[in-house]
Amino acid sequence: MDTFEITHMIIDEHFNGEESVTTDFTHNNKDYSITFKKSDLEVVNTWIFEEETSLPANLSENMIELLREEVKKNI
């Protein structure tokens, strides 16, 4: 089961000319960030933070769907 804890969420009205929602969360004791387009919650990018740097993250479709549902509840 994919479990996570959202630690921060921000709606940015000026990202690439359209609104986006960036959500920081922890999963398996690691810190991640995912950005969705606010209009349709399409994934813009995903990051994992390791050793003071950010790297592209490879999240499962299930994890993305769980995060998308949580974002929907909060916006």
Backbone hydrogen bonds, N-H to C=O, Kabsch-Sander energy under -0.5 kcal/mol:
donor,donor_aa,acceptor,acceptor_aa,energy
3,T,1,M,-0.7
5,E,26,T,-1.8
7,T,24,D,-2.6
8,H,24,D,-1.5
10,I,22,T,-2.4
12,D,10,I,-0.6
12,D,20,S,-2.5
13,E,11,I,-0.6
15,F,12,D,-0.5
15,F,18,E,-0.6
16,N,14,H,-0.6
17,G,14,H,-0.7
18,E,15,F,-2.3
20,S,12,D,-2.5
21,V,36,F,-2.7
22,T,10,I,-2.7
23,T,21,V,-0.5
23,T,34,I,-2.9
24,D,8,H,-3.1
25,F,32,Y,-2.1
26,T,5,E,-2.3
27,H,30,K,-2.3
30,K,27,H,-1.3
31,D,49,F,-0.6
32,Y,25,F,-3.1
33,S,47,W,-2.3
34,I,23,T,-2.1
35,T,45,N,-2.7
36,F,21,V,-2.7
37,K,42,E,-2.5
38,K,19,E,-2.3
39,S,19,E,-0.5
41,L,37,K,-2.1
44,V,35,T,-3.7
45,N,35,T,-1.2
47,W,33,S,-3.0
48,I,55,L,-2.9
49,F,31,D,-2.9
50,E,48,I,-0.6
50,E,53,T,-2.3
53,T,50,E,-1.4
55,L,48,I,-2.7
57,A,46,T,-1.5
59,L,57,A,-0.7
64,I,60,S,-2.4
65,E,61,E,-2.4
66,L,62,N,-2.4
67,L,63,M,-2.5
68,R,64,I,-2.8
69,E,65,E,-2.4
70,E,66,L,-1.9
71,V,67,L,-2.7
72,K,68,R,-2.5
73,K,69,E,-1.7
74,N,70,E,-1.1
74,N,71,V,-0.7
75,I,71,V,-1.1
75,I,72,K,-0.6
